[in-house]
Amino acid sequence: MPTSEPPTTLTRPATSPETGPADEESPAAPAIPSFASLRAPRGRSAVDLLLPGAASRPSAPRPASAPRPAEYADLLRFGIHLVRAAAAAPRRMAGWAVREPRACLRRVLGG
């Protein structure tokens, strides 16, 4: 089934030096939401519509659902973990460098 070919010429909107390219025809851009509106509790959700008791009480964010901010103790534990892993890496690499040729030789000799 043949498909129609796209038009070969492009139509451009009319431009005038005073207004720019078709400013009168473009719709107004939506307003950018503020951070306060993004943090505010939402309106009715789908759960409010499905459950009759949920509409009567306001939906407050649960403190357990939000992750707690990192503290210095958390960063210290993470740093200690990284230092231990970095210190153990050469030892593990040396062990692998000794074990691997021995295992490869066993496989080659059939032992």
BALOSE-545292 format. One record per atom (N, C-alpha, C, CB): x, y, z. Coordinates in steps of 0.02 Angstrom, whole numbers, plus 50000, padded with zeros to 5 digits. Glycine has a CB too. Layout:
% BALOSE-545292
XYZ
...
***
This chain:
% BALOSE-545292
500424994250000
500005000050000
500455006250000
499525000050061
500385010549951
500825016449948
500655021450002
500765019749879
501175024750025
501075029950075
501135036750043
501585029250133
500785041450070
500825048150042
501485051350060
500235052450066
501745055250014
502395058550026
502285064950066
502745059949959
502775066650106
502705072950144
502755078950097
503245073350199
502475084550116
502525090350072
503245092550063
502105096150100
503385095150004
504075097049988
504245104050012
504195096549914
503755108150025
503895114950048
503635115750119
503575120250001
503985119750157
503775121150225
503435127950227
504385120950274
502885128250264
502555134650272
502765137650337
501775133950269
502975143850336
503215147250396
502695152450417
503905150450385
502645153450483
502165158550505
502405165550484
502065158250581
501925169950477
502095176750456
502465180250512
501455180650437
502975183950493
503355187750542
503315195150525
504085185350544
503335199150576
503355206350567
503915209050610
502675209750584
504235214350591
504805216850630
504595219350699
505155222350593
503975221550709
503765224250773
503605218750825
503155228650764
503275213550803
503035208550851
503445202250854
502335206750835
503845200850805
504215194650804
503825189250768
504395192350875
504055183050771
503725177750733
503075175550766
504185171750727
502515177850740
501845175550758
501725175450833
501705168750730
501885180950868
501765181250940
501025181350957
502105187450970
500625184250913
499915184750927
499575177850927
499575189250876
499835173150888
499515166750881
499725161750935
499675163850813
500285162750967
500515157751016
500125158451082
501275158551029
499955152751113
499595153151176
500055155451232
499285146251194
499755157951284
500145160251342
500455154251377
499695164251391
501075154951398
501425149551432
501135148651502
502195150951436
501095142451527
500845141551595
501325144351646
500715134051609
501055146251702
501465149151755
501905143751787
501025152551809
502515145451806
502965140751838
502755140151911
503705143051832
502645133951936
502435133352006
502985135252054
502205126152020
502795137852111
503285139652162
503455133452203
503025145352207
504015133852241
504205128252283
503685127252339
504895129452313
503385132552363
502875131852415
502285127852390
502645138752440
502085128952328
501515125252302
501695117952289
501255128452237
502325116652275
502535109752264
502565105852330
503205109452230
502715109252384
502745105952449
502075105652484
503245109452494
501605109552463
500945109852496
500585103252486
500525115652468
500135101552533
499755095352523
499325095952460
499305093952585
499265090452427
498895090252364
498145090552377
499065083952325
497785091452324
497055091252328
496825084052335
496725094452265
496245082652310
495975075852315
496345071252268
495215075752299
496535065452294
496885060552253
496405055052234
497495057652291
496655050152197
496245044452177
496025040352237
496615040052127
496445039952288
496265036252348
495685039752384
496875035652396
495675046352384
495125049952414
494475048552378
495265057452414
494505047652313
493905046252275
493655039152285
494015047552202
494125034452295
493935027452302
493705025752372
494525023052283
494025028652423
493855027152492
493435032752521
494485026052534
492835031152546
492405036452571
492675039852633
491715033852584
493025036352677
493275039252740
493895043452729
493425033752789
494235042552674
494855046252663
494725053552646
495255042952607
494135055152620
493985062052600
493855066452661
493385062252554
493635063552717
493465067652775
494085069952813
493015063752821
494615065952814
495215068052851
495745070652802
495495062152892
496105075852821
496615078452776
497195073552771
496865085352799
497485073352712
498055068852702
498685072552720
498085066252628
498985070452776
499615073452798
500185068752780
499605074852875
500755071352761
501305066952744
501555063252805
501885070952712
501715056852794
501965052752849
502695054352862
501875045252834
502885055052924
503595056452937
504045050452921
503705058453009
503775044352924
504185038352911
504305037452836
503835032152940
503885040152793
503965039052721
504515043452692
503315040352685
504655049052724
505175053452698
505855051252725
505035060852717
506365051052683
507025049052709
507305054452754
507505047552651
507645052352805
507935057252851
508575059952821
508075054052921
508735066052835
509355068852806
509975065552836
509385076452818
510505065352798
511125062352821
511435066552876
511625061552762
511715063152924
512045066452979
512795064852975
511755064353048
513185068353015
513905067253013
514085060153034
514265072253059
513705057153080
513845050253100
513755045553041
513375048153159
513245046752999
513145042652941
513725043352892
512485044452906
513945049552882
514505050652836
515145047552863
514595058052825
515235047752928
515825044752958
515825037152948
515865046353033
515245033952960
515195026652948
515325024952875
514505024152969
515065028952830
515165027652759
515895028552740
514735032352716
516225033552768
516935034652756
517355028952782
517155041052787
517195026452841
517565020752869
517475014552825
517315019152941
516875013552800
516745007952755
517165008552692
515995007552737
517215014552663
517615015452603
518355014352616
517505022452575
518605016752674
519315015852690
519475008452700
519495019852754
519035004852734
519154997652744
519154993952677
518614994652790
518694995752633
518664992452567
519284994052526
518034994552529
519515000252530
520125002152492
520744998752521
520215009752492
520764997752587
521344994552618
521354987152604
521344995852694
520774984052597
520744976852585
520844975052512
520074974052610
520764979852467
520804978252395
521494975552375
520644984452355
522054978552396
522704975652374
522814968552401
523274980152397
522594967252462
522684960652491
522264955552452
522484960652565
521644957452435
521224952952396
521504951752327
520504955652392
521784957052297
522074956352230
522684951852232
522254963252202
523094952452284
523674948152290
523464940852300
524124950452349
522964939652340
522714932852349
522464929952285
522174932652401
522114933952246
521854931652182
522434930152134
521374936752151
522954934452135
523524933452090
523904927052107
523984939452094
523874924752168
524204918452187
523744912552172
524394918552262
523114913052187
522654907452178
522494905952105
522004908852215
522414911052065
522184910051996
522684906051953
522054916651964
523334907551954
523784903351913
523804896151937
524494906251915
523744895152002
523744888352028
523124884552003
523764888352106
522534887852004
521924884651981
521944883451905
521304888851999
522234888151869
522294887351796
522764881451779
522564893851764
523304880751817
523774875251805
523444868551820
524394876151848
523044868151872
522674862051888
522194860151832
522274862851953
521854865151804
521384863651749
521754861151688
520974869951731
522334864051673
522714862051614
522984854951623
523284867051601
523234853451683
523524846751695
522994841551710
524014847051752
522374843551718
521834838751729
521794836351800
521904832951682
522034840151847
522064837951916
521544841051956
522704839351946
***
